[in-house]
Amino acid sequence: MIWGKYMKLYFKQKVFTLKQRSNIFDRAGNVLFTAEAEIISLGRKMHIYDDMNNEVAFVQQRLLRLLPRFSVYTGGQHIADIVKEFTLLKPRYYIEGLDWQINGDFFAHDYSISSLNQHIASIHKRWMSWGDSYEIDIADGQDIIMVLAVIIAIDCVIDQSQNS
């Protein structure tokens, strides 16, 4: 459910590429951001670039943790940590450093981000597409870069759990 105005983005992961690279498009198909993984690194590291190829965020897996934890940096400063909570049935995440909650079905890639009853974003996987594609609805006035960093961190956790 979306309240008020929002921006719609599309997150498309490329299939069969040596570099793990994903593009984020607007409705018209223009590439607004690119997320690129470092191939050789300890833990997962993702860089988010704008359409001018400037790094706008960096997402890094924190190692030696019982549960997955990713740190988000913008402008070289630590902004937040996305942390997977220990649960028996359904995965849950919280974000340290921001007052955001994440709820929904993560394995189906259908979840939302909110803050104190204020909608921030909704993420829905688009089935029947080549490669993983997500539709992202971001409420007007929200931090697009931080929303993308959270989505990328959760996608890394899900990918890791499916590959282990």
N, C-alpha and C positions, 0 to 999 in steps of 0.2 A: 504494500500500500504506500502511496506517495502523497505527501501533504504539500500543498503550495507549488511554487515553481521548482523546476529541476533541470539539470543538464544531463543529457543521455550520452554515454560513451560506450564504446565497444572495444573489448579487450580480446585480441586474437593471438593465440600462440601458434607459431609456425611449426609445421611438421617436417621431419627429416632435414634438419639443419644442424651443422656442426656447432655453431654458436647457438646457445639457448637465447633466443630473442623473441620478444613479443611486441606487437604494436598496439597502441591504443588510438582508436579513431573517433571522430565525431560522426554525426548522422550523415554528413555528405561524403564520408569516406576519406577525409583528410587525416593524415597521421599527426596527432597532437603530441604524443609521447611514445618513447620506446623504452622497454625494460630489457636489459641485457645481463645475463649471468656471466660471472667469471668462471671459466672452464676449469682451471687448475687452482684450487684454493682449499684450505681447511674450512669446512662448513660452507654453507651456501652464502653467496654474496651477489646481490643484484643492484645494478645501477639503473636509475630512471633518468632519461634524457628528454628534454623538450624538443620541439620541432626545429630548433636551431642547433641541436646537438650539445646543449649545455646540461651538465648534470644538475638535476633539481632535487634528487634524493638518493640515498644509499641505504640498502637494507642488508643487514649482516646477521647471520645465525650466530648465536652465542653458544660456544662449545662447552663440553663438560657439564651438561645440565641433565637432570633426570627427565624433564619434559622440555619440548621445544620452546625456544625463546629467540626472538629476533629483535634487534635494535634498529631504529630508524634515525637517520641523520639527514639534516638539510643544512646546507651552507657550512658543513663541517661540524655542526653542533648536534649533540644527542638530543632528540626530541621525545622519543617514546620507546617503550618495549611492548611487543605483542607476545603474550604469554599463553600457552595452552595449559588449561587447568587439568588436574587429575580428576577424572570422572569414570564411572563404570560403564555407563550406557552410551551416552551421547557426548561428543567433544564440545568443550566450551572454551572460549578465549576471553581474555580481558586485556585492556591496554593501560599499562602503567605510564603516567605522564600526561594523559588526556583523560577526560571524564567521559569516555565512550564505552558503551556496551555492545557486544556482538551477539546476535541471536539468530537461530535458524538451523537449517539442515546443511551442514558444511560439505558432507560427502556428495550431496546433490548440487552443491554450489548454488544454493538458494538461501541467502541470509541477508540480514540488515544490520546497519550500524546506527546507533542512536545515542543521545546524550540527554539525560534528565527529561524524558518524554518528548524530546525534539528529534525528528527524523534527520539523519545525516545522509545515508545512502542505502540503496538496495542493490544486491548483486544476484543475477539469475543466469544460470548456464543455459546456453542455447544449444539444444540437442539437434541432431540432424545436420551437423556442420563438420567440415573437414578440419580436424584439429580441435582443440578446446577453444570455445568462444563464449564470452560472457557479455551480458548487457548490464551496464552500470548506470543507475539513476542517482545522481548526486543533487541534494537539495541546494537551492540557490543560496549563495553566500558561504558555503562550506569549503574547507581546505581540500581542494582536488588532489594535490600532491600527497597529503597524508592519507586520504582515502585510498589512492592507488597503492601506496606503500603497505597499508594494512592488507589489502586484497592480495598483493604479491606475497607477503609473508605467510598468509593463511594458505595460499596455493602451494607454497614450498613445503609447508607442514603436511598438507594432504598428499602431495606427490611423494614425499619421503615415507609416509606411512603406507602408501600403496605399493611402493617399491621395496619395502623391507619385509 
